[in-house]
C-alpha cells in the first residue's frame, strides 16, 4: 500500500522541488521508500511513497517504467491475482525482474492497454500511468473505490494525489469551499464523488479511467466496470457453493503478503466469517477489537468469545471519552475533507492498535451493502407502501410523529416515522431513501447553497424500480460505501501505515450478490442469509446471532460529558457565523441534546466535524465565497 502524487503541466514547465515536497506529504502512507520521476520536456512529474507489502526488495521501487520504456506507473494498492497474470504474461514471453504486483500490472498495461489490464485485474488501487508515446496521462481507481484519487485542474495543468494535503506545498493554499459540496456534506456527513469539498477539485470515480491529453480538450473519462444489473432468481444450493468458493478464495488471496497479516474482529457476521476463513489458511491468526464501557455499543465480549472459539491471538482495547478527546485533533488532517462518520474514532484507534503488531489487516466491510444488512433497509420496506402518498400526507405524518415522540418519550421510534414522513414529503421513493440517510434533512437551513445533482438528488438519476430495498442497496454501493465506509477505512489505516484489505468487496462477490432476488430484510434473523449460512459452518450460531449494533461509539454521551467544552466552543454562535452557517438551528439542536430530550449527536457531529476541519486548515483556504 502506498501513496501517489503528481502533476501534468501541458506547457512543459515544472516547478523545481514541487514533486519532492508533495511526495513527502504522503510519508505516512508509505514510510518504506520514496521515489520521483520527471520528464521536464513533457511537463509530467510522478511521486510515490511505498509501504512494502509484496516484494520488499528495491525491485518494487516506484515510479516504475515498463520494459519497453513507453509507460511509467505510480501505483497505490494491491493486485490480488497478480500471480495468475504473471503466469499468463510469462507464457506470452514476458520476463520479470522482481516479484511485485506493480511490475505485473505494468507489463499487462504494455501488452493489453490500460483498460483491458484493469478489466483483468482483481484488486484495490489508484494509479497514474504516463504514456510517453501518446504524451497522455491516465488516472484510474478500482471498481468499488477502496483507494482514493483527487484531481485538481487549472489553466494548463492537472495535479493529482492520494490525499488532498499533498497538493498544498510550496505556499499553495487550498481553494475556497464549494458551497454545493458543503450542502451535500451537511446532508450525508461525507462529500459524494465526483465532488470534493473544494472548488475545482474532484475525485476520480470508482471503476473509471480519466485521461488527460496534451491539449485541454482531450480530457475524457471512461468506465471500465459498472455495477451489474439485478437478477431475480432464488439462491440455490449450487449458488451457495459458488459463493463459499468465492469468499474462501478472496480471503486466501488477501492473506498473501511478505509482512505480518491480521484482522479486525468486531464479533459481527462479516468480520467473524473473514477471521474464520483465515484460521483455515494459517496456523496462527492475529485479531483485534475495540470495546466500550457503554453496553449499547460494546461488542468486545462477543468478539472475544469468537476469537476463543477460532483460536486466534486476540488483542482488545477499551475506549473511553478521554481516548476520543485525544483522537479528535488528528481527524481533520487524517481525512483532509470534513467527515462526520462517528465510527472514525474507534476505527482510528483499532487501526493504531493493530499496526503495533501487523502491517496488513483484513476487514469485514461490504457485507451489509451486498447482502442487505442495514436497519434502514427494513425501514424502507416498511415505508415503501407509503411512498405513493402526496407530499402533504408526508408532512402530516412527520409532524404527528414529532409531537407524539416528544410527549410520550417514544423518541427513537417516532424519529423513524418522522423521517419516513419527511421523505414522502420530499418526493416518493427517492425522497424516502434520502431522508433515512440524511443527517440534516434541509441543509439550506444552515447554508445558502444548492445541492449539486447526484445519483441521490438529481431528477432522472434515481434508478426507479418497484423493489426499493434493492435500489437502495445499489445506491449504497455507489455512494455510501465508497464515500463513507471505504474513506474511513483507508484514511484511518493509512494514517498509521497499515494496509486494510476487504475480502467481501472482491468484484466477483459483488457480481454474485446482484444475480438474485432481494435478500429478506423482514427480520434481523433473515438479513444477510447467505453469509449467515457460511458462518454457521465455522462458528456456533449462539456466539454471533444477535441484534445488530454497528461499529459506533457513545458520542451522544461524550458530548454531554468529556467532549462538551470542545463542542461548546465550536458551536458558539460567533464560531458558526464565522463559518457561514446559520447559528439558530444548530443551537436549537445543541440545547435539545444537552437536555437529554432527543439524541442529536448525528447532526451535531456533522457541524462539529466541519468546524474542526476549518480550524485545522484555516480560513485562508476553507472560507466560503
PyMOL commands that set and color helices and strands:
alter all, ss='L'
color gray80, all
select helices_A, chain A and resi 18-24+27-29+58-60+82-91+101-112+114-120+164-167+179-188+216-218+237-254+269-281+300-310+321-335+344-355+367-371+375-384+391-408+411-437+443-445+468-478+480-494+503-505+507-513+524-526+529-536+541-543+555-560+564-570+573-578+583-595+601-617+619-622
alter helices_A, ss='H'
color red, helices_A
select strands_A, chain A and resi 2-9+33-39+44-50+64-65+71-79+123-131+136-141+150-154+157-161+201-203+208-212+220-223+261-264+286-292+313-319+360-363+499-502
alter strands_A, ss='S'
color yellow, strands_A
deselect
rebuild
show_as cartoon
